[in-house]
Structures are given as structure tokens and as C-alpha cells.
Amino acid sequence: MLDKIESLYASFQNEITPLDKQADVLNLKASYIGKKGSLAEVLKGLKDATPEERKAIGPRSNEIKKNIEQAIVDKLKDLEVKEINEKLEKNKIDISLRDSLMENGLQAAGTHPVHQIQRKIEDIFLSMGFEVLDGPHVEDEFHNFEALNIPETHPARDMQDTFWFADKKHLLRTHTSTIQIRGMEERKPPFAFVGPGKVFRCERTDTTHEMVFHQLEGMMVGKGINTGHLIYFMKTLLKEIFKKDMEVRLRPGYFPFVEPGFELDIRWKKPDPKDESAKHSGWLELLPCGMVHPNVLRAGGVDPDEYTGFAFGLGLDRLVMVNYQIEDIRHLHRGDLRFNEQFSFF
Ligand code: PHE
């Protein structure tokens, strides 16, 4: 009987080695040490054994049973590790792919031009001591309208056709000016920050209008901040972007959250005066801006009797279009690699 048990153990060891499925391992376990397994079957003969034999068989069969249980546990663990490794291998990202694409003459598209310009402007402002802030795309009425001095009844709400959520309280932000409020709420003057990001308007698209586009908001608040500071920072920004001094002009512009409000235009020349396809020559409307309205400062927790500030909102898509002579804003969002490739950095 002891021989039978030993040979059973030996055949178990042979059978478990090649298994590679969890279910097969569990079946094997049942067939050897389950209630109706072969070990139990052999041990049925124990009742006919002599007391001597029993003494030997008892401990050995227990030992074998334990060994089998341990072997099963180990095997299941091995299979699990193997499975994880296989998954990792299968989902691995081949970081050499980009190089091999390039070697084969295929060009990988670079950073999107809107993001290139965004990063460039962020760097310009960071170097002047501004912070770069982020804000949510889904906003509430307060941050998008009310706090910006645009009450429910104000006609300016019509200026910005809005994607509202079903609760009629939340919306996709129509401008990055929301970041002015969020920025003020979290800091004490003096402070200065920019806030780039996507904005959303429910409008018909055409060559100059998109439902999703990008703005970069800017704000500086402190004691005695005035229009002179605003013009200085705007001129510095433009000089850094265009790599030369830009001629600018301020016209009055109306936005409920600034007083006075301006449209800042730049003098723009076609890169090639003979190129008739190239648009824009003369004054180009580029940068709405102004001194922050006292109501807006108050809504952001800043005392307007003590502090003043300026704010501006730069249209990033517009800037890219002007810079690269792109005639249709919709090219920017189509995701056509042939378009994006032209701006490849790498
Ligand atoms: N938020 C305004 C818009 O989207 C732009 C703006 C920003 C104007 C800051 C003035 C000051 O049209």
C-alpha cells in the first residue's frame, strides 16, 4: 500500500509539470487529493492494514498530501506570474518605433502649433514672475458669468452662446476669464498669473469660428496697477512672440468685467507683400484687455479700494493663424497629420 501511495505521488509530479492552465491544475488537485481523488481511494484500504503498516502509511500519506497541496499553490502562482508577464509583453509600447519611422523616411507629427505657442507664452510670463494656472472646463454660472459682472439679465450673456448642462446651472466655460475668479479666490494681492486652456461656444463653425478653441487669460493685481502696466506687459509679450518691437494701438472695447476695456491691435504686414493669398495687412485686432472692474475684484475677494489690476484674453488659435497664414481655423482641430506635420519640431 505504501508503494501504491509513492507511485501515485510520482505520477502526480509528472502530470503537474507540463500543465499551463489554471483549470487543469485545479482538476489535477481534485483527481489526486479531492474527496473522491486517488489518494482517498488508496487510503480506503487502510482499514485492512496491520497496525504496523498503518503507523508507516499514516504520516507518509499526510506528508504527500501536504506536498501536493504546496505544489498546487506554487504552480498556480507560477501561472499567474507567467500570465502577467505575457500581458505586459503584449501591451508594451515600443519606444523605438518613432526612430524606426523616421529612419524609414516617415515623419512623426510634432507638437500641435496651438500648444507650441501656448508653451512659448507660458514661458514668457513665467520669466516675468507670473504663475501658470489651470481651471475646469465644466464651470458654474458664478465663475463664468456672475462673478465677471455679467448678471443673468445682462445682454452680454447673448454674446457667448453657451453649452449648458441639463441642470441649467453648469456649462462648458465660454472663456478663460473664469480663471481670473478662481485665481483671485485662492490668493492675496499682489499676484500675477496666466491661465491657458480650451473654451467652448455653441456656434456655427466657419473659417474663423470653431466650437472649441483656445484662450490664454492673464491677470495682474496689486497696489497702483494701471493702464501703463497693462501696455508694458502686452508690448513685451508681443515683442517676445514676434521677435521684434510691435506697433500697437488701443481702441475702446466693451467687456463687462473690465473698465476701461480695450481692443489692442497690432500693425501687421504680410510676410510677402506680393503674395495676394496672404491675408491681413494693416491693423489687426488681437488682444482684448482692460482694467479689472471693481465688481470683479470684489467677487474674487479683493478690496477694490486698495487694489487695482489688469486682465487680458489672448486667442491662441487666432495667433497661430496669423503667424502661419492659415486661412481656416478648422484645419487646427481636424487632426489631419499632414497638417500637423508641417509644424514638426523634431
Ligand atoms: N473673456 C473675453 C472673451 O472671451 C476676453 C477678455 C479677457 C477681455 C480679459 C478682456 C479681458 O471674449
Residues whose N, C-alpha, C, O or C-beta is under 5 A from the ligand:
A	BS01	LIG	T174 H175 S177 F255 V258 P288 C289 G290 A311 F312 G313
